[in-house]
Amino acid sequence: MLRRFLIFMFILGCFAVSSAFAEGYVSLEKYQQLEDRVLALEKKLGEYDKRMNEQKQCILDQNKKIAAYESRLSQFDTDLHRQAGAPISIAEGLEIGAGATMVVQGTGNTNNAAADATKKESRMDASYSADITLGKEFKEAAGKAFLHFEVGQGNGLEDNLTLYSNVNRDADNDNNLRLTELWYEQALCKDKVALTFGKLDPTAYFDNNDAANDETTQFLGRIFRNSPTIEFSDNTAGIRLAYMPLEWLELGYGVFDGNSDWEKIGDNLFNIGQAHFKTNFFALPGNYRFYGWNNNVYHTKWSDAEKAKEAAYGFGLSFDQKVTDMATLFTRYGWQNPKVYNPDITATGGLNYSLEHSWSAGLQIEGKPWGREKDVFAFAAGQVIPSDDYKKYTTQITGPKAKSEGHLEAYYRIHVNDHLSLSPDFQYIWNPFGKDVADDTSGIFVGGMRAQLDF
């Protein structure tokens, strides 16, 4: 309105001057006064334009900050590989979510290495887990607090199969309600840095993969959930720092209590660092992650049992890339120090072992081509390769073969509705436990069904 008024006054002044000259009434002095007034009006108009431009820039800056904050919150959601249903806002900034997973698996060949176990037995077992999450955003402080409760029961087939990498990542529950995550996250340096501390799940931040990172909706086999060559500590005390200098680059570092007992947390540390490159080749998103880790929990050297305070370390990568709007390729590779083993990590039957390499690769296809847009079909293959030192020096197995253990898995996730999905799942393992389970070296087929319920 002010702009229009000033322009109107300018035109009116010009009209008055022209009329006055036409009638011979305006002197040179009066003309100069009118000119000064016009210049003053133009100056005010310029100042007004400047203020308007400043206000527009301020609005643009605020919109950028809001978009950055929303992007950070979106990244927070994707970091949680076990989504407990769609969050429901019950108060400003307060969200609650809940979900449940039920798994039934059967096999015709159990190979439990325990002395009193029955081998080559047909068996069908079940397991379930339920999750409740509670998150609170503090927008004025650019922070968020998070609670994750979990309960479940059943080991599934895992306590009947002796493998380097077992078949049901969701079956790790003891029928007790427990707090699995409790943390606070703070944004710093204009949202370029995120600091998270509390009881953390390291796998929520490192060795991620968009196509293979959630046992409740994606692959059930442990080899496809995370690399078996990383000695991740269980959910425990930890600090995670993420630095995002560019939109396409995120640098992460985490330090955790390595033995997850909350005792002497500075003595046995698990450290991991990761560089995450976010690409957009031909308008198709991709993620390329490279990591390295070190674990100071006491390890024993295979070649010298007297050396029982050794450290473990390793490195690896995890890639996922959309190749069409509906298809995603993924791969993982990991390596770890082959000369040591953790005596607390054993296969079913109490057998120690150590790995040197692991790899996996697969394909995920969304169901749009066959008219089921929200369905997903996925297939993956991989191998777990034991260390040469384990094969050379182990004394618990006479003449160990220590072959590479191979895994195949395929699932089809059927979207029943927004609250329920069903997933037939099939796995085949060849060379189970490197063919070193006595009297049972044949391949193992596992068929199952998973139901995922989101409240």
Phi, psi and omega in degrees: 000317180298320180299314181297321181296316181295318178297319179298316179296323179297313180297318179298321178295316179299319180296320180294319180297314182297322179293320181294315178299321181298326183263358176077022184265342189261127177274170178298323180295316179295325178297319178297322178297317179295320179296320178296320179295319178297318179296321179295319177295321178296322178296315178298321179296320177296319178295322178297315178300320180297316179296321179297318179295321178296319178296319178298317180295322178298318178297318178298318179297317179296319178297322178296318179296318179296317180296320178296319180294317178296323178295320179295320178293324177296320177296323176302317180295319182287339177293337181275104184284345176248086180286121181269062180076169177291129183294143179248126179280118180252354174196169183300117179079359182252127183232144176229140179222155180211146178202164179215146179233130177235131185231132172239128179226146178224154178212156176260007185211086171282144182227036181306126183276359178299147186299326184260015184276151174266121182265163179052041180259139172281132186208146174227126181231164182226162174206160175215158172215151177225142183233140172231127180240148178222121180233146180228123177269140175241083189297323182293336180253000182054047181225171178208140174248150187214137175235140179224114176257145181218144175215152179184177181204149175102131176268357184059218179274356189297328179277003177247359182236129175260109186218158170292324181222119191273185200251356183217089182296339181279347186266072177224045186241159184231021178066022176241135175290128181219154177270107185270335177220141175205107184209164174235137179239132181237129174275138182225165173053053179056045176069013176275343181233139175233127178245124181236133179214154181136214174269111190241156170258107183302328183287352176283346185239337187231149183058036179286166175197128184294335183257349184209078182204011184217107182290347180276339182226347182242225184287141178273327182297137184296326181299331182265350178278312173210161180294127178291351179273001175259126180271063178302135171283153176294168180312121190202182179298133181190168176228136178232133180236129178237134179237126183242080182291334181223161181298332185258008183222130174228127178252126183235147176217138179222144174229130188224158172293113190294326181258007170059029181251000178062018177248134180046055189294345178272355185267324185237083189260142170253117180247140178211139176233148185214138171251125185241114179258123182255109186258170178211061182289124179053039179064023178242122186288150176211159179227129181232110186245134176235135185218161172217149184216161177217137181234117182270004173300143185298126175241156180253139179279131182299320185278349181207096184296343178291336178271091188248016180233038181276159177257158175246155180203164181186180178209169179181188180212158176213117183241143165218138185216125172288129178253340168217180177296342186241350185239137179230130173261148176214158175205154174223150171215142177216149176223144174219162181307116186276355188270352184229165175217154177266115183296344179274352178257111181227155172279166176305127186107358176078023182270129173282153177196168171214149183252156176242316180228156166207147175215155175206154179204151181191185185222137175238130181234128175279153194275018181299320182301330180252024172079018178233077190301328185263000174279160179220133170246137180216149181219142180211154175223152180192170178221147173245124189244115181289163183281152178294325180294322176300314181296324186280323191247350182296141179246356182280344179232130180280122179057057184298140176278320177050050177287164174286128179274125182255149181225137168236142175211140175221141175219158174229113181269116182264119178278102179283309173202186184291353182244349184220134171225146179239138185227100166298136186224133182229133180228147173225131180239124174249154188054051182301132184049040176065022183065031183247020170266120186304137175066012180206096181239006182283165180291161183237126174254133180233123175246145182201176177222135178240136173243129178244122183245124178245125183277000000 
